[in-house]
Amino acid sequence: MKKLSMKEIMLVASMLFGMFFGAGNLIFPASMGQLAGSHMWQASAGFLITGVGLPLLGVAALGISRQNGLLELSSRVGKRYGLFFTCVLYLTIGPFFAIPRCATVSYTVGIEGIAPGADHTFGLAVFSLLFFALVLFFSLRPGQIMTWIGKVLTPLFLVCLGILLVRALLSPAGRIAEIAPQAGYVDDALFTGLLEGYNTMDALAGLAFGIVVVEAVRSLGAEEPEEIAKNTVKAGIFSSLLMALIYVLVTAVGAQSRGVFEAASNGGEALSQIAGYYFGTAGALILAATVTVACLKTAVGLITSCGKTFVKLFPGGPSYPVWAVGFCVLSFLIANLGLDAIIAYTVPVLMFLYPLAIVLIILTFCHRFFGGSRCVYQWTVGCTAVGAVCDALRQLPAVVSDTAFVKTVTDAALEVLPFSRQGFGWVCPALIGAVIGLLVRHISGRAVAG
């Protein structure tokens, strides 16, 4: 039984970090830092739980479950649910939201900062076409993904980001302790930070990328399930530590920037302000390079994961290259709807999917304690879904959330479900579902024994 060397584990960790860390992972902590101000540490704690802790647990869950991917893991609830959840999750972090966001964020944060007066409708079309052509080039070579992302794109990204962070931290624009918090960070910094971590989509990606990590570990010579699980968890820990460090530093730089700037409307604008303050025109170029490389490597990882998964889901269907081309084309079309349109519907979808992912991860870790009973999975996930739907409905655009039916449902949820106002109305239903599932398992076991 071969044991991977530390160098090999670090290579897998670098690949995993590269797939996780996209531009969204930069813009959200930067914005959070500006708004949280002196409460940035409480906000960062919440953000690290959902933005780092959950992705790590997702990767670890796939590792210790010894399953080959999300389909097998989620099918513990039921085969139909497994197919539904896997498809929806991959489409969410894939061509419907996350991959198009990679292109639009790259253009909005990077290119618009360099050419503010250009025709951005046409500019986005040309940029996204070139962006997805490059993504497709890398994605059609999935066997080389560890080399491209782990050895080339991730180090390049870290160099670009390091230049910006080191300069900002050595010459802080303001004192964090003197920056007044704003919006939800005034009274609920921890809960607001928790929800902000949802936007990274990394907990979903942790479940989705598991198949890529497992295959990478196998390609290095690990064959035994126990060894694969152990090395997958080790790689996840190293990549998570690096993400946590960058999140805290970017949040701190964002908070310090309030010493000279008002809070920006979004994290992309905040990063543009910071880069321009420290480097002038050159700052826009550094930021453009940093964001584009970050988005490129994440998009490659997502296309690869989605393609491999859909080949497995539909074995009689298209081949991997066909899926990769199709996902790139669909992502290109959605990207040209614009960043605002993408974000408007991303949040409610995440409010629905994240609780289901969290519960699946927790149940996986507790699997042996209830004997993997399907009724425990089904009751817990079913009750969680009810609360998650209510949280998601409230986050829909006003044209939907203000309708009479939706408002009646969401108002009732606010009154009945604890933590609903904070966006965690699913927690108590999940606990109730787990208790019911355990009771049903116990009663069924006694009936069989009798």
Backbone hydrogen bonds, N-H to C=O, Kabsch-Sander energy under -0.5 kcal/mol:
donor,donor_aa,acceptor,acceptor_aa,energy
9,I,5,S,-2.3
10,M,6,M,-2.5
11,L,7,K,-1.6
12,V,8,E,-2.0
13,A,9,I,-2.6
14,S,10,M,-2.5
15,M,11,L,-2.1
16,L,12,V,-2.6
17,F,13,A,-2.8
18,G,14,S,-2.4
19,M,15,M,-1.9
20,F,16,L,-2.2
21,F,17,F,-3.1
22,G,20,F,-1.0
25,N,22,G,-0.8
26,L,23,A,-1.5
27,I,23,A,-2.7
28,F,24,G,-1.8
30,A,26,L,-1.5
31,S,27,I,-2.0
32,M,28,F,-2.5
33,G,29,P,-2.5
34,Q,30,A,-1.8
35,L,31,S,-2.1
36,A,32,M,-3.0
37,G,33,G,-2.1
38,S,179,I,-2.7
39,H,36,A,-2.5
40,M,37,G,-1.6
43,A,39,H,-2.3
44,S,40,M,-2.9
45,A,41,W,-1.9
46,G,42,Q,-1.8
47,F,43,A,-2.6
48,L,44,S,-2.8
49,I,45,A,-1.4
50,T,46,G,-1.7
51,G,47,F,-3.1
52,V,48,L,-1.6
53,G,48,L,-3.1
54,L,49,I,-1.9
56,L,52,V,-2.2
57,L,53,G,-2.4
58,G,54,L,-2.5
59,V,55,P,-2.3
60,A,56,L,-2.7
61,A,57,L,-2.9
62,L,58,G,-1.8
63,G,59,V,-2.0
64,I,60,A,-3.1
65,S,61,A,-1.9
66,R,62,L,-0.8
66,R,63,G,-0.6
67,Q,62,L,-0.7
73,L,69,G,-1.7
74,S,70,L,-3.3
75,S,71,L,-1.6
76,R,73,L,-1.3
77,V,74,S,-1.7
78,G,74,S,-0.6
82,G,78,G,-2.7
83,L,79,K,-2.1
84,F,80,R,-2.5
85,F,81,Y,-3.4
86,T,82,G,-2.1
87,C,83,L,-2.3
88,V,84,F,-2.6
89,L,85,F,-2.6
90,Y,86,T,-2.4
91,L,87,C,-2.4
92,T,88,V,-1.9
93,I,89,L,-2.5
96,F,91,L,-2.3
97,F,91,L,-0.7
97,F,92,T,-0.6
98,A,92,T,-1.9
99,I,94,G,-2.5
101,R,97,F,-2.2
102,C,98,A,-1.5
103,A,99,I,-1.2
104,T,100,P,-2.4
105,V,101,R,-2.8
106,S,102,C,-1.7
107,Y,103,A,-2.2
108,T,104,T,-3.0
109,V,105,V,-2.8
110,G,105,V,-0.6
110,G,106,S,-1.8
111,I,106,S,-1.0
112,E,107,Y,-2.6
114,I,110,G,-0.9
114,I,111,I,-0.7
115,A,111,I,-2.6
118,A,115,A,-1.4
120,H,118,A,-1.1
123,G,119,D,-2.6
124,L,120,H,-2.4
125,A,121,T,-1.5
126,V,122,F,-2.3
127,F,123,G,-2.8
128,S,124,L,-2.9
129,L,125,A,-1.7
130,L,126,V,-2.1
131,F,127,F,-2.8
132,F,128,S,-2.6
133,A,129,L,-1.5
134,L,130,L,-1.9
135,V,131,F,-2.2
136,L,132,F,-2.4
137,F,133,A,-1.8
138,F,134,L,-1.9
139,S,135,V,-2.7
140,L,136,L,-2.1
141,R,138,F,-1.6
144,Q,141,R,-2.1
145,I,142,P,-1.5
148,W,144,Q,-2.6
149,I,145,I,-2.5
150,G,145,I,-0.6
150,G,146,M,-1.1
151,K,146,M,-0.6
151,K,147,T,-1.5
152,V,147,T,-0.9
152,V,148,W,-0.6
153,L,148,W,-2.9
154,T,149,I,-2.2
156,L,152,V,-1.7
157,F,153,L,-2.5
158,L,154,T,-2.5
159,V,155,P,-2.0
160,C,156,L,-2.0
161,L,157,F,-2.7
162,G,158,L,-2.5
163,I,159,V,-1.9
164,L,160,C,-1.3
165,L,161,L,-2.6
166,V,162,G,-2.6
167,R,163,I,-1.5
168,A,164,L,-1.9
169,L,165,L,-2.7
170,L,166,V,-2.1
171,S,167,R,-1.1
176,I,174,G,-0.5
178,E,175,R,-1.5
179,I,176,I,-1.7
180,A,178,E,-0.6
182,Q,35,L,-3.1
185,Y,182,Q,-1.9
186,V,183,A,-1.6
188,D,184,G,-1.7
192,T,188,D,-2.7
193,G,189,A,-2.2
194,L,190,L,-2.1
195,L,191,F,-2.2
196,E,192,T,-2.1
197,G,193,G,-1.6
198,Y,194,L,-0.6
198,Y,195,L,-0.9
199,N,195,L,-0.7
199,N,196,E,-0.8
200,T,197,G,-1.0
201,M,198,Y,-2.1
205,A,201,M,-2.1
206,G,202,D,-2.5
207,L,203,A,-1.2
208,A,204,L,-2.0
209,F,205,A,-3.6
211,I,208,A,-0.7
212,V,209,F,-0.6
213,V,209,F,-2.2
214,V,210,G,-2.9
215,E,211,I,-1.9
216,A,212,V,-2.1
217,V,213,V,-2.6
218,R,214,V,-2.3
219,S,215,E,-2.3
220,L,216,A,-0.8
220,L,217,V,-0.6
221,G,218,R,-1.9
222,A,217,V,-1.5
228,I,224,E,-2.5
229,A,225,P,-2.5
230,K,226,E,-2.2
231,N,227,E,-2.3
232,T,228,I,-2.2
233,V,229,A,-2.1
234,K,230,K,-2.1
235,A,231,N,-2.4
236,G,232,T,-2.0
237,I,233,V,-2.2
238,F,234,K,-2.1
239,S,235,A,-2.3
240,S,236,G,-2.0
241,L,237,I,-2.1
242,L,238,F,-1.7
243,M,239,S,-2.1
244,A,240,S,-2.7
245,L,241,L,-2.1
246,I,242,L,-2.1
247,Y,243,M,-2.7
248,V,244,A,-2.2
249,L,245,L,-2.1
250,V,246,I,-2.8
251,T,247,Y,-2.5
252,A,248,V,-2.4
253,V,249,L,-2.4
254,G,250,V,-2.3
255,A,251,T,-2.4
256,Q,252,A,-2.6
257,S,253,V,-1.7
258,R,254,G,-0.5
258,R,255,A,-1.2
259,G,256,Q,-2.1
260,V,257,S,-1.9
261,F,257,S,-2.0
270,A,266,N,-1.9
271,L,267,G,-2.5
272,S,268,G,-2.0
273,Q,269,E,-2.4
274,I,270,A,-2.3
275,A,271,L,-2.8
276,G,272,S,-2.5
277,Y,273,Q,-2.3
278,Y,274,I,-1.9
279,F,275,A,-2.4
280,G,276,G,-1.8
282,A,279,F,-1.1
283,G,280,G,-0.8
284,A,280,G,-0.8
284,A,281,T,-0.7
285,L,281,T,-1.1
286,I,282,A,-2.3
287,L,283,G,-2.7
288,A,284,A,-2.5
289,A,285,L,-2.3
290,T,286,I,-2.5
291,V,287,L,-2.8
292,T,288,A,-2.3
293,V,289,A,-2.2
294,A,290,T,-2.1
295,C,291,V,-2.6
296,L,292,T,-2.5
297,K,293,V,-2.2
298,T,294,A,-1.5
299,A,295,C,-2.7
300,V,296,L,-2.1
301,G,297,K,-1.9
302,L,298,T,-2.3
303,I,299,A,-2.7
304,T,300,V,-2.3
305,S,301,G,-2.3
306,C,302,L,-2.9
307,G,303,I,-2.7
308,K,304,T,-2.4
309,T,305,S,-2.3
310,F,306,C,-2.6
311,V,307,G,-1.7
312,K,308,K,-1.6
313,L,309,T,-2.6
314,F,310,F,-2.1
317,G,314,F,-2.4
323,W,319,S,-2.1
324,A,320,Y,-2.8
325,V,321,P,-2.4
326,G,322,V,-2.6
327,F,323,W,-2.9
328,C,324,A,-2.0
329,V,325,V,-2.4
330,L,326,G,-2.6
331,S,327,F,-2.5
332,F,328,C,-2.2
333,L,329,V,-2.1
334,I,330,L,-2.4
335,A,331,S,-2.5
336,N,332,F,-1.2
337,L,334,I,-2.0
338,G,335,A,-1.5
342,I,338,G,-1.6
343,I,339,L,-2.6
344,A,340,D,-2.0
345,Y,341,A,-0.8
345,Y,342,I,-0.7
346,T,342,I,-0.9
347,V,343,I,-1.4
349,V,345,Y,-1.0
350,L,346,T,-2.4
351,M,347,V,-2.3
352,F,348,P,-1.1
353,L,349,V,-2.7
354,Y,350,L,-2.7
356,L,352,F,-0.9
357,A,353,L,-2.4
358,I,354,Y,-3.0
359,V,355,P,-2.5
360,L,356,L,-1.9
361,I,357,A,-2.3
362,I,358,I,-2.4
363,L,359,V,-2.7
364,T,360,L,-1.9
365,F,361,I,-1.8
366,C,362,I,-1.8
367,H,364,T,-0.7
369,F,366,C,-1.5
370,F,366,C,-0.9
370,F,367,H,-0.8
371,G,368,R,-0.6
372,G,367,H,-2.3
373,S,370,F,-1.6
376,V,373,S,-0.5
377,Y,373,S,-1.5
378,Q,374,R,-2.8
379,W,375,C,-2.6
380,T,376,V,-2.0
381,V,377,Y,-2.6
382,G,378,Q,-2.5
383,C,379,W,-2.2
384,T,380,T,-2.0
385,A,381,V,-2.3
386,V,382,G,-1.2
387,G,383,C,-1.5
388,A,384,T,-2.6
389,V,385,A,-2.4
390,C,386,V,-1.5
391,D,387,G,-2.0
392,A,388,A,-2.5
393,L,389,V,-2.6
394,R,390,C,-1.4
395,Q,391,D,-0.6
395,Q,392,A,-1.1
396,L,393,L,-1.1
400,V,397,P,-2.3
401,S,397,P,-2.5
402,D,398,A,-2.0
403,T,400,V,-1.6
407,K,403,T,-2.7
408,T,404,A,-2.2
409,V,405,F,-2.1
410,T,406,V,-2.7
411,D,407,K,-2.5
412,A,408,T,-1.9
413,A,409,V,-2.1
414,L,410,T,-2.1
415,E,411,D,-1.4
416,V,412,A,-2.1
417,L,413,A,-2.7
420,S,417,L,-1.4
423,G,420,S,-1.4
424,F,419,F,-2.7
427,V,424,F,-1.4
430,A,426,W,-2.1
431,L,427,V,-2.1
432,I,428,C,-2.7
433,G,429,P,-2.7
434,A,430,A,-2.2
435,V,431,L,-2.2
436,I,432,I,-2.6
437,G,433,G,-2.6
438,L,434,A,-2.4
439,L,435,V,-2.4
440,V,436,I,-2.9
441,R,437,G,-2.4
442,H,438,L,-2.4
443,I,439,L,-2.9
444,S,440,V,-2.8
445,G,441,R,-2.3
446,R,442,H,-2.2
447,A,443,I,-2.4
448,V,444,S,-2.3
449,A,445,G,-2.3
450,G,446,R,-2.4
